Amino acid sequence: MEKNKTNSQQTLTEEQAICRDMLRVFYDRQSPLSDDTGKPFTAPHDGSLGLLALGHIGLIEWRKSRKTHLQEKAKENKEKSED
């Protein structure tokens, strides 16, 4: 089994490296979700049962949306604390 090194010097097996690379592809691609009119669909940050029903695609889109929301919220809180 071949070992790979990451930036943090953690040793990964070949299978773990493949999984890591696949997840990066999923997270970095444009959202494949659209509404009935064909407009891109933005997942709600609090999630939905429909997203869960979509499986890994829905889960990844929800995580992206939640991450963006939390970053915006942290930025707002930082601005408030500076005032």
C-alpha positions as CSV (number, residue, x, y, z in Angstrom):
1,M,0.0,0.0,0.0
2,E,1.6,3.3,-1.1
3,K,1.7,6.1,1.4
4,N,1.3,9.8,0.5
5,K,2.3,12.9,2.6
6,T,0.0,15.9,3.0
7,N,1.1,19.4,3.9
8,S,0.6,18.6,7.6
9,Q,3.0,15.6,7.2
10,Q,0.2,13.2,8.0
11,T,0.7,9.9,6.2
12,L,-2.2,8.8,4.0
13,T,-2.9,5.5,2.3
14,E,-3.5,5.5,-1.4
15,E,-7.3,4.9,-0.8
16,Q,-7.5,7.8,1.7
17,A,-5.7,10.1,-0.8
18,I,-8.2,9.1,-3.5
19,C,-11.1,9.9,-1.2
20,R,-9.6,13.2,-0.3
21,D,-9.2,14.2,-3.9
22,M,-12.7,13.1,-4.8
23,L,-14.2,15.2,-2.0
24,R,-12.2,18.2,-3.2
25,V,-13.7,17.7,-6.7
26,F,-17.3,17.6,-5.2
27,Y,-16.7,20.7,-3.0
28,D,-15.0,22.8,-5.7
29,R,-17.5,22.2,-8.5
30,Q,-20.5,24.4,-9.4
31,S,-23.8,23.4,-7.8
32,P,-25.7,21.0,-10.1
33,L,-29.0,22.0,-8.4
34,S,-31.6,24.1,-10.1
35,D,-35.3,25.0,-9.5
36,D,-38.2,24.3,-11.9
37,T,-37.4,27.3,-14.1
38,G,-33.7,26.3,-14.5
39,K,-32.3,29.0,-12.2
40,P,-29.5,27.8,-9.9
41,F,-30.8,26.7,-6.5
42,T,-29.0,27.9,-3.4
43,A,-29.3,25.5,-0.5
44,P,-30.8,27.0,2.7
45,H,-28.2,27.3,5.5
46,D,-30.5,25.6,8.0
47,G,-30.9,22.6,5.7
48,S,-34.0,20.8,4.4
49,L,-35.4,17.3,4.1
50,G,-35.2,17.6,0.3
51,L,-31.5,18.2,0.4
52,L,-31.1,15.1,2.6
53,A,-33.1,13.1,0.0
54,L,-30.6,14.1,-2.7
55,G,-27.8,12.2,-0.9
56,H,-24.2,13.3,-1.0
57,I,-24.9,16.2,-3.5
58,G,-27.5,17.7,-1.2
59,L,-25.3,17.2,1.8
60,I,-22.3,18.9,0.2
61,E,-24.5,21.8,-1.0
62,W,-25.9,22.3,2.5
63,R,-22.4,22.2,4.0
64,K,-21.3,24.9,1.5
65,S,-24.3,27.0,2.3
66,R,-23.8,26.6,6.1
67,K,-20.1,27.5,5.8
68,T,-20.9,30.7,3.9
69,H,-23.6,31.6,6.4
70,L,-21.3,31.1,9.4
71,Q,-18.5,33.1,7.8
72,E,-20.9,36.0,7.1
73,K,-22.3,35.8,10.6
74,A,-18.8,35.8,12.1
75,K,-17.9,38.8,10.0
76,E,-21.0,40.7,11.2
77,N,-20.2,39.8,14.8
78,K,-16.6,41.0,14.3
79,E,-17.8,44.3,12.9
80,K,-20.2,44.8,15.8
81,S,-17.5,44.2,18.3
82,E,-15.2,46.7,16.7
83,D,-17.9,49.4,16.9
